[in-house]
Amino acid sequence: MDPMFPGGQPQFIFVPPGSVPVPILNQVPVMMQPAPFPVFVQQPTQRPMLPPQGAIPQQQQQQQQHMSSMQTDYMTDDRLQEKARRWQQLQTKRYADKRRFGFSDIQKEDMPAEHIRKIIRDHGDMTNRKFRHDKRVYLGSLKYMPHAIYKLLENMPMPWEQIRNVKVIYHITGAITFVNEIPWVIEPVFIAQWGTMWIMMRREKRDRRHFKRMRFPPFDDEEPPLDYADNILDVEPLEAIQLQMDPEEDRSIYEWFYDHKPLTDTKMVNGTTYRRWQLTLPVLSTLYRMGNQLLTDLVDDNYFYLFDLKSFFTAKALNVAIPGGPKFEPLVKDVNPNDEDWNEFNDINKIIIRQPIRTEYRIAFPYLYNSYPFKVYLAWYHTPNVVFIKTEDPDLPAFYFDPLINPIAHRHTIKSFDTQIDMLDDDEEEEFILPEEFEPLLTELPLYTDNTANGIALIWAPRPFNLRSGRTRRAIDIPLVKTWYLEHCPSEHPVKVRVSYQKLLKCFV
């Protein structure tokens, strides 16, 4: 037994190349031994046989020498760029997000508008036998009809637009069509545009130039749809309703105010995606002046005491109605006041109030005037007074003494000359005279600039005019008259208007 190998047998046998393994261990072949061990045969290295020097053509020798010289040279810039590009593609594919379960959007070429017009014209009469297989598709598309109508109403042209072209996505059979756009708008611009429309619509209500009466439903059930090329394509659309602006006063918005997606090619918008905006002070001040018809003049929050959201929540929880506010169903039902443990009739320690408590008291102090304060909220009792006075005249300076402020009498601040003499000591003090070149600090700077008054007005302006930047929103999500019904309804309005205010407030709460 060889002590170098455990078990008395070598683990490996190295056989020189070109020879056959010699059987060992009592002349038994290796493949027939009971405990075989691995045998590695070293294969001879085969080198390519080169032809004699004279047998290789001279041109081939030059190519081999050129290739050998290229292998030793460094890679050129083009090869480096190609290698970097291939490496970038490999890494992008390697670390990309893998979507096993998801919809893969196939990019399709935009078709001309005549394509869908032809489809609708061909499918106008569905009684033809060639459309008998499409009826199932048409019935299945009815499920998506509300969304199609929603997208149509969302992308309808505004009154200041004469025509608007949009992208649509449609089924190949013409079963259903969706407007494939989202109307992103800049909120201050959109409110200012509708503010000018408020002025123009009041004139339109007087002149009645753009109103036409229609009979509904305009089409019969069995009537085929109108052909666009024959009935609509050649008809000139109505004139757009636009306010005539002054090129000098409104020069900051004069060029683009009524454009579709204004400021797209400027630095005020982030680009073609149209998702963020940042307006300058002259533009914001002009837009604020244009949209002033729809905005509120209230800047003091004390006006909304007992008429804010927390007060409405408390009124709903207590099943009471604020005067002029909404009315709700009882939040807590099946509550019997006779089942209370302590009330004013069986507790001698409580103060008995023989008269009914006013609704305002119960909402302002719910834990004091209610026996069951469940899900009530405490609102602000008072906010600091606001001394801002909105300027109506644009020609006034930025800082002036408004006549609405109670003037301070000046006569009490002037002391008599005799009193001043008595206050002086017997020793006369030396008089001190300021030099002529003396000036107060910051004398060389102007007190205000052209944008000072506009900036002060924008600080107290309602949202979104008090913002310098923001994100675009859907046109349908921007509230235009929301601030109207959040205020108290004027008493001179008829009952139907007050009911409308209360219903809108109820939906808001």
C-alpha positions in Angstrom: 0.0 0.0 0.0 1.3 3.3 -1.0 1.2 5.7 2.0 0.9 8.7 -0.4 -2.6 7.7 -1.5 -5.5 7.0 0.8 -6.8 3.5 0.4 -3.6 2.3 -1.4 -4.8 3.5 -4.8 -3.8 6.7 -6.6 -6.6 9.1 -7.3 -5.4 10.2 -10.7 -3.2 8.7 -13.4 -1.6 11.0 -15.9 -1.0 9.3 -19.3 1.4 10.9 -21.8 -0.1 11.9 -25.1 -0.4 9.3 -27.8 -0.4 6.4 -25.4 -3.1 4.0 -24.0 -3.8 3.7 -20.3 -2.0 0.7 -18.9 -4.1 -1.6 -16.7 -2.8 -1.9 -13.2 -3.9 -3.7 -10.1 -3.3 -7.3 -11.1 -3.5 -6.6 -14.8 -7.3 -5.8 -14.6 -8.4 -3.2 -17.2 -9.2 0.1 -15.7 -12.8 0.1 -17.0 -13.4 -3.3 -15.3 -12.0 -2.4 -11.8 -14.5 -2.4 -9.0 -13.6 1.1 -7.8 -12.9 3.2 -10.9 -11.0 6.4 -10.6 -10.9 9.2 -13.1 -8.3 9.1 -15.9 -7.3 12.2 -17.7 -5.7 11.8 -21.1 -3.7 14.8 -22.3 -4.6 15.6 -25.8 -1.8 16.7 -28.1 -2.0 20.3 -29.2 -2.6 20.6 -32.9 -1.0 23.5 -34.5 -2.0 24.6 -38.0 0.5 23.6 -40.7 1.6 26.7 -42.6 2.5 26.2 -46.2 6.0 27.1 -47.3 6.9 30.7 -47.7 6.9 30.7 -51.4 3.4 29.1 -51.6 1.7 32.1 -50.0 0.8 34.8 -52.4 2.3 38.2 -51.8 -1.1 40.0 -51.4 -2.2 37.5 -48.7 1.1 38.0 -46.9 0.5 41.8 -46.9 -3.0 41.3 -45.5 -1.7 39.1 -42.7 0.9 41.6 -41.8 -1.7 44.4 -41.9 -4.0 42.4 -39.6 -1.2 41.6 -37.2 -0.3 45.3 -37.0 -4.0 46.3 -36.4 -4.2 43.9 -33.5 -1.3 45.7 -31.8 -2.7 49.2 -32.4 -5.2 50.9 -30.1 -8.9 51.0 -31.0 -10.0 54.0 -33.0 -12.7 56.5 -31.8 -15.3 55.0 -34.1 -14.8 51.5 -32.7 -14.8 52.9 -29.2 -18.1 54.7 -29.9 -19.6 51.5 -31.3 -18.5 49.5 -28.4 -19.9 52.0 -25.9 -23.2 52.0 -27.8 -23.4 48.2 -27.7 -22.5 48.2 -24.0 -25.2 50.9 -23.3 -27.8 48.8 -25.1 -26.8 45.7 -23.2 -27.0 47.4 -19.8 -30.3 49.1 -20.6 -31.8 45.8 -21.5 -30.2 44.2 -18.4 -31.5 46.6 -15.8 -34.7 47.6 -17.5 -38.1 47.1 -15.7 -39.5 43.8 -16.8 -43.3 43.8 -17.3 -44.5 40.3 -17.3 -48.2 41.2 -17.0 -49.0 44.5 -18.7 -50.3 46.0 -21.9 -47.7 46.7 -24.5 -48.5 49.8 -26.4 -47.9 49.4 -30.1 -47.0 52.6 -31.8 -49.3 53.2 -34.8 -49.0 55.7 -37.5 -51.4 58.7 -37.4 -54.2 58.2 -39.9 -55.7 61.1 -41.8 -59.1 62.4 -40.7 -60.7 61.1 -44.0 -60.1 57.5 -42.8 -62.5 57.6 -39.9 -65.0 59.7 -41.9 -65.1 57.0 -44.5 -65.6 54.3 -41.9 -68.6 56.2 -40.3 -70.0 56.9 -43.8 -69.8 53.2 -44.7 -71.3 52.0 -41.4 -74.2 54.4 -41.6 -76.6 51.7 -42.6 -76.0 48.7 -40.4 -78.8 46.7 -42.1 -76.3 45.5 -44.8 -75.4 41.8 -44.6 -71.7 42.5 -44.7 -71.9 44.2 -41.2 -73.7 41.4 -39.5 -70.5 40.3 -37.8 -69.8 43.8 -36.5 -73.0 44.1 -34.5 -71.6 42.2 -31.6 -68.7 44.7 -31.5 -71.1 47.6 -31.5 -73.1 46.2 -28.6 -69.9 45.6 -26.6 -68.7 49.2 -27.2 -71.8 50.6 -25.5 -70.1 49.9 -22.2 -67.5 52.6 -22.9 -70.0 55.2 -24.3 -70.1 57.3 -21.0 -66.3 57.7 -21.1 -66.4 58.6 -24.8 -69.0 61.3 -24.1 -66.9 62.5 -21.1 -63.8 62.9 -23.2 -65.8 64.7 -25.9 -67.2 67.2 -23.4 -63.8 67.7 -21.8 -62.2 68.6 -25.1 -64.9 70.8 -26.5 -63.6 74.2 -27.9 -64.0 77.1 -25.6 -66.1 80.2 -26.5 -62.9 82.1 -27.5 -61.9 79.4 -29.9 -63.3 79.2 -33.4 -62.2 75.7 -34.1 -60.0 73.1 -32.3 -58.4 70.0 -33.8 -57.8 67.0 -31.5 -56.4 63.6 -31.8 -58.8 60.7 -31.6 -58.5 56.9 -31.2 -61.1 54.8 -32.8 -62.1 51.2 -33.5 -61.4 49.9 -36.9 -65.1 49.1 -37.4 -66.2 52.5 -36.3 -67.9 51.1 -33.2 -66.6 53.8 -30.8 -64.2 56.8 -30.9 -62.4 58.4 -28.0 -60.7 61.9 -28.0 -57.1 61.0 -27.1 -56.1 64.3 -25.5 -56.1 65.8 -22.0 -56.9 69.6 -22.0 -54.1 70.8 -19.7 -54.5 74.5 -18.9 -52.6 77.1 -16.9 -55.0 78.0 -14.0 -54.6 81.8 -13.9 -54.8 82.1 -17.7 -57.9 79.9 -17.8 -59.7 81.9 -15.1 -58.8 85.1 -16.8 -60.1 83.9 -20.1 -63.4 83.0 -18.5 -63.4 86.4 -16.7 -63.4 88.1 -20.1 -66.1 85.7 -21.3 -68.3 86.8 -18.4 -68.1 90.4 -19.7 -68.7 89.3 -23.3 -71.6 87.0 -22.4 -73.4 89.8 -20.7 -73.2 91.7 -23.9 -74.2 88.6 -25.8 -77.2 88.2 -23.6 -78.2 91.7 -24.7 -77.4 91.3 -28.4 -78.2 87.6 -29.0 -75.8 87.2 -31.9 -74.4 83.7 -31.2 -77.5 81.9 -29.9 -79.5 79.5 -32.1 -82.4 77.5 -31.1 -82.2 73.7 -31.6 -84.8 71.0 -31.6 -83.9 68.0 -29.4 -83.3 65.3 -30.3 -81.8 66.6 -33.5 -81.7 63.2 -35.2 -84.3 60.4 -35.4 -83.4 56.9 -34.2 -83.4 55.4 -37.7 -81.7 58.4 -39.3 -78.1 57.7 -40.5 -75.4 60.1 -39.3 -74.6 63.2 -41.3 -71.8 63.0 -43.7 -69.0 65.3 -42.5 -67.7 66.1 -46.0 -71.2 67.0 -47.4 -72.8 68.8 -44.4 -70.1 70.2 -42.1 -66.8 70.5 -43.9 -67.8 73.5 -46.1 -69.7 75.3 -43.3 -67.9 78.3 -41.9 -67.8 78.1 -38.1 -69.2 80.9 -35.9 -67.0 83.8 -35.0 -65.1 83.3 -31.7 -66.1 85.4 -28.8 -63.1 87.5 -27.7 -62.7 90.7 -25.8 -61.0 93.5 -27.6 -57.8 94.3 -25.6 -55.7 97.3 -25.5 -52.2 96.8 -27.1 -50.6 99.1 -24.6 -52.3 98.2 -21.3 -52.5 94.5 -22.0 -49.2 94.2 -23.9 -47.9 91.4 -21.6 -50.7 89.1 -22.7 -51.9 90.7 -25.9 -50.2 88.2 -28.4 -51.1 84.9 -26.8 -54.1 85.3 -24.5 -56.7 83.5 -26.6 -54.4 80.8 -28.1 -54.8 77.1 -27.6 -52.2 76.1 -25.1 -50.6 79.5 -24.7 -47.0 80.1 -23.8 -46.0 76.7 -25.2 -42.8 78.0 -26.9 -41.7 80.3 -24.1 -39.7 79.9 -20.9 -42.8 80.3 -18.8 -43.8 76.7 -19.5 -41.5 73.6 -19.2 -42.0 72.6 -22.9 -44.4 70.6 -25.1 -45.5 68.4 -22.2 -47.2 71.5 -20.7 -47.1 70.3 -17.1 -45.5 73.2 -15.2 -45.8 77.0 -15.5 -44.0 80.0 -14.0 -45.4 83.5 -14.8 -43.9 86.9 -14.4 -45.3 89.7 -12.3 -46.6 91.8 -15.2 -48.4 88.8 -16.7 -49.9 87.8 -13.4 -51.2 91.3 -12.6 -52.8 91.6 -16.0 -54.4 88.2 -15.7 -55.7 89.1 -12.3 -57.3 92.3 -13.7 -58.9 90.3 -16.5 -60.3 87.6 -14.2 -61.5 90.0 -11.5 -65.1 89.5 -12.6 -65.2 85.9 -11.2 -63.1 86.4 -8.1 -64.1 87.4 -4.6 -63.2 90.6 -2.9 -63.1 89.1 0.6 -59.7 89.0 2.2 -60.8 88.8 5.9 -61.4 85.3 7.2 -63.6 86.6 10.0 -66.4 86.9 7.3 -66.6 83.1 7.3 -67.2 82.7 11.0 -69.7 79.9 11.5 -69.8 79.5 7.8 -66.7 77.5 7.1 -66.1 73.8 6.7 -65.7 72.9 10.3 -68.9 74.7 11.2 -70.8 72.7 8.5 -69.3 69.5 9.9 -70.5 70.4 13.4 -74.0 71.3 12.1 -74.3 68.0 10.3 -73.2 66.1 13.4 -75.7 68.0 15.6 -78.5 67.7 13.0 -79.1 71.4 12.8 -78.9 73.9 9.9 -76.9 77.1 9.9 -79.0 80.0 8.6 -78.3 80.1 4.9 -76.4 76.9 5.1 -77.1 73.3 3.9 -79.3 70.8 5.5 -78.3 67.2 6.0 -79.8 63.9 7.1 -79.1 63.0 10.8 -75.6 61.7 11.3 -76.6 59.7 14.3 -80.0 58.1 14.0 -82.3 56.4 16.6 -81.1 58.6 19.4 -83.8 59.0 22.1 -83.2 62.0 24.4 -85.1 60.2 27.1 -82.4 57.5 27.3 -79.7 60.0 28.5 -78.2 59.4 31.9 -78.1 63.0 33.0 -80.1 65.8 31.7 -81.4 69.1 33.0 -84.4 67.5 34.7 -82.6 64.9 36.9 -79.4 66.7 37.7 -79.6 69.4 40.4 -76.1 70.6 39.7 -76.8 71.7 36.2 -78.1 75.1 35.2 -81.6 74.8 33.8 -82.1 76.9 30.7 -85.8 77.3 30.0 -85.5 78.8 26.6 -84.2 77.1 23.4 -80.6 77.6 22.6 -79.7 79.3 19.4 -78.2 77.3 16.6 -75.2 79.6 16.4 -74.4 79.0 20.1 -74.6 75.2 19.7 -72.2 75.3 16.7 -69.8 77.8 18.2 -69.5 76.1 21.5 -70.6 72.5 20.9 -69.2 71.0 24.1 -71.0 73.6 26.2 -74.5 73.8 24.7 -75.0 70.2 23.5 -75.7 67.1 25.6 -74.3 64.7 23.0 -71.3 66.3 21.2 -70.4 63.5 18.8 -68.0 64.2 15.9 -68.1 67.9 16.4 -65.3 70.4 15.5 -64.0 73.5 17.1 -63.6 76.3 14.6 -61.5 79.5 14.9 -63.3 82.1 17.0 -61.5 85.1 15.6 -58.6 85.8 13.3 -56.4 88.9 13.3 -57.9 91.9 11.6 -56.9 92.6 8.0 -56.2 96.3 7.3 -55.7 95.8 3.5 -57.8 98.0 1.3 -58.2 97.0 -2.3 -57.3 99.7 -4.8 -59.9 100.4 -7.5 -58.1 103.2 -9.3 -55.0 102.0 -11.1 -53.6 105.5 -11.3 -53.2 105.9 -7.6 -49.6 105.5 -6.2 -48.6 102.3 -4.4 -48.7 104.0 -0.9 -51.4 106.5 -0.3 -53.8 107.5 2.5 -57.1 105.9 1.7 -60.2 108.0 2.7 -61.8 104.8 4.1 -59.4 105.0 7.0 -60.7 107.2 9.8 -58.4 110.3 9.7 -56.3 110.9 12.8 -56.8 114.4 14.2 -53.6 116.4 14.0 -54.6 119.2 16.4 -53.9 117.1 19.5 -50.3 116.5 18.6 -49.4 120.2 18.4 -48.4 121.7 21.7 -48.6 125.4 22.4 -45.5 127.6 22.3 -45.9 128.7 25.9 -45.9 125.1 27.1 -42.7 124.5 25.3 -41.0 127.5 26.8 -42.0 126.4 30.3 -40.4 123.0 29.7 -37.1 124.6 28.8 -34.6 125.1 31.6 -33.2 128.4 32.5 -29.9 127.6 30.9 -30.3 128.1 27.2 -29.0 125.3 25.1 -27.0 125.8 22.0 -28.9 125.5 18.8 -27.9 122.6 16.5 -28.4 123.0 12.8 -28.0 120.1 10.4 -25.7 120.7 7.5 -27.2 121.3 4.1 -25.8 118.2 2.5 -27.5 115.9 5.1 -30.0 113.5 3.6 -32.0 110.6 5.1 -31.0 107.0 4.3 -32.1 105.4 1.0 -33.0 108.8 -0.4 -31.5 107.9 -3.8 -33.8 104.8 -4.1 -37.4 105.2 -5.3 -40.2 104.6 -2.9 -42.0 102.3 -5.3 -41.8 101.0 -8.8 -44.3 100.2 -11.5 -44.8 96.7 -10.1 -45.1 97.6 -6.4 -48.9 98.2 -6.4 -49.4 95.0 -8.5 -47.3 93.0 -6.2 -49.2 94.1 -3.1 -52.5 93.3 -4.8 -51.3 89.9 -5.8 -50.2 89.1 -2.2 -53.9 89.5 -1.1 -55.3 87.9 -4.3 -57.1 84.6 -4.0 -55.6 81.4 -5.3 -54.2 80.9 -7.9 -53.2 84.5 -8.6 -51.1 84.6 -5.4 -48.8 81.9 -6.9 -45.8 82.5 -9.1 -45.5 78.9 -10.3 -47.5 75.8 -10.3 -48.7 72.7 -12.2 -51.2 72.7 -15.0 -54.6 71.2 -14.4 -57.4 69.7 -16.4 -59.8 72.4 -17.6 -62.7 70.5 -16.1 -61.1 70.4 -12.7 -60.7 74.2 -12.2 -63.5 75.7 -10.2 -64.7 79.0 -11.7 -67.6 80.0 -9.4 -66.9 77.9 -6.3 -66.1 81.0 -4.2 -69.6 82.4 -4.9 -71.6 79.7 -3.1 -69.0 79.5 -0.2 -70.2 83.0 0.8 -73.5 84.1 2.2 -76.2 84.3 -0.4 -77.4 88.0 -0.7 -80.8 88.5 0.7 -82.1 90.3 -2.4 -81.8 87.1 -4.5 -84.9 85.0 -5.1 -85.6 81.8 -3.3 -84.5 79.6 -6.2 -81.0 81.1 -6.0 -80.8 80.6 -2.3 -81.8 76.9 -2.8 -79.1 76.5 -5.4 -76.6 78.0 -3.0 -77.6 75.5 -0.4 -77.5 72.5 -2.7 -74.0 73.4 -4.0 -72.8 73.9 -0.4 -74.2 70.4 0.5 -72.3 68.8 -2.3 -69.2 70.7 -1.2 -69.4 69.5 2.4 
